[in-house]
């Protein structure tokens, strides 16, 4: 489970379908939470980014594979790896894992690309230099 950053999350009832299995789209929510905490750990507050630079990150694309189901009350370990850092975008590789019978089991993996946009126009813009440097330092 190589990762630049990990974040734990518990599966709640609201995350599951009637069978107690995590609804597939909720992995995107889990991945989003992990990326948000990764940014926070790097010293980048999303609200502060908006206020100081008129910039925000938006999801440009996702591709997620599902390997095994997560269930109600499971504790998941989410990983965040920066795969590619561009001038106006970042591509992440993320995974969701669960400890099962003493070993880590991969539940879901995905590539998520985020882009930086200007909050006033919602047009692409360069990631602010100080933010880019903080992201680069996490690799």
C-alpha positions as YAML, in Angstrom:
chain: A
units: angstrom
residues:
- id: 1
  name: UNK
  ca: [0.00, 0.00, 0.00]
- id: 2
  name: UNK
  ca: [2.46, 2.69, -1.10]
- id: 3
  name: UNK
  ca: [1.10, 6.17, -0.52]
- id: 4
  name: UNK
  ca: [2.12, 9.76, -0.06]
- id: 5
  name: UNK
  ca: [-0.77, 10.23, 2.40]
- id: 6
  name: UNK
  ca: [-3.37, 8.05, 4.13]
- id: 7
  name: UNK
  ca: [-6.69, 8.93, 5.74]
- id: 8
  name: UNK
  ca: [-9.07, 6.65, 7.63]
- id: 9
  name: UNK
  ca: [-12.84, 6.76, 7.25]
- id: 10
  name: UNK
  ca: [-15.61, 4.66, 8.80]
- id: 11
  name: UNK
  ca: [-18.47, 3.36, 6.65]
- id: 12
  name: UNK
  ca: [-21.77, 4.66, 7.99]
- id: 13
  name: UNK
  ca: [-25.30, 3.55, 7.23]
- id: 14
  name: UNK
  ca: [-25.78, 6.57, 4.93]
- id: 15
  name: UNK
  ca: [-22.88, 5.30, 2.76]
- id: 16
  name: UNK
  ca: [-24.53, 1.97, 2.00]
- id: 17
  name: UNK
  ca: [-27.34, 0.52, -0.06]
- id: 18
  name: UNK
  ca: [-30.11, -1.65, 1.41]
- id: 19
  name: UNK
  ca: [-27.73, -4.64, 1.45]
- id: 20
  name: UNK
  ca: [-25.25, -2.82, 3.70]
- id: 21
  name: UNK
  ca: [-22.71, -2.49, 0.86]
- id: 22
  name: UNK
  ca: [-21.04, 0.85, 0.09]
- id: 23
  name: UNK
  ca: [-22.79, 2.48, -2.87]
- id: 24
  name: UNK
  ca: [-20.22, 2.72, -5.68]
- id: 25
  name: UNK
  ca: [-20.38, 6.52, -6.07]
- id: 26
  name: UNK
  ca: [-19.52, 6.99, -2.40]
- id: 27
  name: UNK
  ca: [-15.94, 5.95, -3.10]
- id: 28
  name: UNK
  ca: [-15.63, 9.28, -4.93]
- id: 29
  name: UNK
  ca: [-16.76, 11.01, -1.72]
- id: 30
  name: UNK
  ca: [-14.22, 9.05, 0.31]
- id: 31
  name: UNK
  ca: [-11.47, 9.93, -2.19]
- id: 32
  name: UNK
  ca: [-12.51, 13.60, -2.07]
- id: 33
  name: UNK
  ca: [-12.28, 13.63, 1.73]
- id: 34
  name: UNK
  ca: [-8.81, 12.09, 1.60]
- id: 35
  name: UNK
  ca: [-7.61, 14.67, -0.97]
- id: 36
  name: UNK
  ca: [-9.05, 17.50, 1.15]
- id: 37
  name: UNK
  ca: [-7.18, 16.22, 4.21]
- id: 38
  name: UNK
  ca: [-4.04, 15.74, 2.10]
- id: 39
  name: UNK
  ca: [-4.29, 19.42, 1.07]
- id: 40
  name: UNK
  ca: [-4.85, 20.45, 4.69]
- id: 41
  name: UNK
  ca: [-1.79, 18.43, 5.79]
- id: 42
  name: UNK
  ca: [0.23, 20.23, 3.09]
- id: 43
  name: UNK
  ca: [-0.86, 23.55, 4.59]
- id: 44
  name: UNK
  ca: [-3.36, 24.37, 1.86]
- id: 45
  name: UNK
  ca: [-6.80, 25.42, 3.06]
- id: 46
  name: UNK
  ca: [-9.35, 25.39, 0.27]
- id: 47
  name: UNK
  ca: [-11.31, 28.33, 1.69]
- id: 48
  name: UNK
  ca: [-8.11, 30.33, 2.12]
- id: 49
  name: UNK
  ca: [-7.12, 29.47, -1.46]
- id: 50
  name: UNK
  ca: [-10.41, 30.88, -2.67]
- id: 51
  name: UNK
  ca: [-10.15, 34.02, -0.56]
- id: 52
  name: UNK
  ca: [-6.48, 34.85, -1.15]
- id: 53
  name: UNK
  ca: [-6.00, 33.74, -4.77]
- id: 54
  name: UNK
  ca: [-9.52, 33.55, -6.24]
- id: 55
  name: UNK
  ca: [-8.65, 29.97, -7.14]
- id: 56
  name: UNK
  ca: [-10.25, 26.63, -6.47]
- id: 57
  name: UNK
  ca: [-9.81, 23.02, -7.49]
- id: 58
  name: UNK
  ca: [-12.50, 21.20, -9.45]
- id: 59
  name: UNK
  ca: [-12.63, 17.58, -10.56]
- id: 60
  name: UNK
  ca: [-11.92, 17.29, -14.27]
- id: 61
  name: UNK
  ca: [-12.04, 13.51, -14.69]
- id: 62
  name: UNK
  ca: [-12.32, 10.26, -12.77]
- id: 63
  name: UNK
  ca: [-11.75, 6.60, -13.54]
- id: 64
  name: UNK
  ca: [-12.51, 4.18, -10.72]
- id: 65
  name: UNK
  ca: [-12.18, 0.39, -10.51]
- id: 66
  name: UNK
  ca: [-13.98, -1.67, -7.88]
- id: 67
  name: UNK
  ca: [-12.25, -4.78, -6.55]
- id: 68
  name: UNK
  ca: [-14.22, -5.85, -3.47]
- id: 69
  name: UNK
  ca: [-17.16, -4.44, -1.49]
- id: 70
  name: UNK
  ca: [-16.88, -2.35, 1.64]
- id: 71
  name: UNK
  ca: [-19.62, -2.88, 4.20]
- id: 72
  name: UNK
  ca: [-21.38, -1.06, 6.99]
- id: 73
  name: UNK
  ca: [-19.05, -0.28, 9.93]
- id: 74
  name: UNK
  ca: [-15.85, -1.11, 8.01]
- id: 75
  name: UNK
  ca: [-12.89, 1.17, 8.68]
- id: 76
  name: UNK
  ca: [-11.23, 2.07, 5.40]
- id: 77
  name: UNK
  ca: [-7.75, 3.40, 4.80]
- id: 78
  name: UNK
  ca: [-7.68, 5.79, 1.86]
- id: 79
  name: UNK
  ca: [-4.45, 6.59, 0.07]
- id: 80
  name: UNK
  ca: [-3.41, 9.63, -1.97]
- id: 81
  name: UNK
  ca: [-0.50, 9.68, -4.42]
- id: 82
  name: UNK
  ca: [0.33, 12.58, -6.73]
- id: 83
  name: UNK
  ca: [0.98, 10.96, -10.11]
- id: 84
  name: UNK
  ca: [1.42, 14.06, -12.22]
- id: 85
  name: UNK
  ca: [1.67, 17.73, -11.34]
- id: 86
  name: UNK
  ca: [1.02, 20.18, -14.14]
- id: 87
  name: UNK
  ca: [0.92, 23.96, -14.17]
- id: 88
  name: UNK
  ca: [-2.89, 24.02, -13.82]
- id: 89
  name: UNK
  ca: [-3.81, 20.46, -12.83]
- id: 90
  name: UNK
  ca: [-2.91, 17.54, -10.59]
- id: 91
  name: UNK
  ca: [-3.54, 13.86, -11.28]
- id: 92
  name: UNK
  ca: [-3.92, 11.58, -8.28]
- id: 93
  name: UNK
  ca: [-3.92, 7.84, -7.87]
- id: 94
  name: UNK
  ca: [-6.09, 6.84, -4.92]
- id: 95
  name: UNK
  ca: [-7.05, 3.57, -3.28]
- id: 96
  name: UNK
  ca: [-9.43, 2.35, -0.59]
- id: 97
  name: UNK
  ca: [-8.22, -0.53, 1.58]
- id: 98
  name: UNK
  ca: [-9.68, -2.60, 4.44]
- id: 99
  name: UNK
  ca: [-7.93, -4.85, 6.92]
- id: 100
  name: UNK
  ca: [-9.42, -8.33, 6.39]
- id: 101
  name: UNK
  ca: [-8.24, -11.35, 8.37]
- id: 102
  name: UNK
  ca: [-4.89, -9.75, 9.18]
- id: 103
  name: UNK
  ca: [-4.07, -8.50, 5.68]
- id: 104
  name: UNK
  ca: [-4.87, -5.40, 3.65]
- id: 105
  name: UNK
  ca: [-7.50, -5.92, 0.95]
- id: 106
  name: UNK
  ca: [-7.81, -3.49, -1.95]
- id: 107
  name: UNK
  ca: [-11.44, -2.39, -2.38]
- id: 108
  name: UNK
  ca: [-11.27, 0.38, -4.95]
- id: 109
  name: UNK
  ca: [-8.68, 2.29, -6.95]
- id: 110
  name: UNK
  ca: [-8.98, 5.36, -9.09]
- id: 111
  name: UNK
  ca: [-7.32, 8.13, -11.00]
- id: 112
  name: UNK
  ca: [-8.73, 11.56, -10.33]
- id: 113
  name: UNK
  ca: [-7.59, 14.67, -12.17]
- id: 114
  name: UNK
  ca: [-8.29, 18.06, -10.64]
- id: 115
  name: UNK
  ca: [-7.92, 21.40, -12.34]
- id: 116
  name: UNK
  ca: [-7.41, 24.86, -10.92]
- id: 117
  name: UNK
  ca: [-9.98, 27.45, -11.96]
- id: 118
  name: UNK
  ca: [-10.52, 31.13, -11.28]
- id: 119
  name: UNK
  ca: [-13.48, 31.51, -8.89]
- id: 120
  name: UNK
  ca: [-14.75, 34.58, -10.71]
- id: 121
  name: UNK
  ca: [-14.80, 33.13, -14.24]
- id: 122
  name: UNK
  ca: [-14.56, 29.37, -13.66]
- id: 123
  name: UNK
  ca: [-11.96, 29.30, -16.42]
- id: 124
  name: UNK
  ca: [-8.72, 27.34, -16.04]
- id: 125
  name: UNK
  ca: [-5.82, 29.14, -14.43]
- id: 126
  name: UNK
  ca: [-2.36, 28.30, -13.19]
- id: 127
  name: UNK
  ca: [-2.07, 26.89, -9.71]
- id: 128
  name: UNK
  ca: [-0.70, 29.73, -7.52]
- id: 129
  name: UNK
  ca: [3.08, 29.41, -7.15]
- id: 130
  name: UNK
  ca: [3.04, 28.99, -3.35]
- id: 131
  name: UNK
  ca: [0.38, 26.27, -3.63]
- id: 132
  name: UNK
  ca: [2.26, 24.54, -6.46]
- id: 133
  name: UNK
  ca: [5.41, 24.50, -4.34]
- id: 134
  name: UNK
  ca: [3.55, 22.92, -1.39]
- id: 135
  name: UNK
  ca: [2.03, 20.24, -3.63]
- id: 136
  name: UNK
  ca: [5.40, 19.54, -5.25]
- id: 137
  name: UNK
  ca: [6.96, 19.16, -1.79]
- id: 138
  name: UNK
  ca: [4.52, 16.30, -0.98]
- id: 139
  name: UNK
  ca: [5.82, 14.12, -3.82]
...
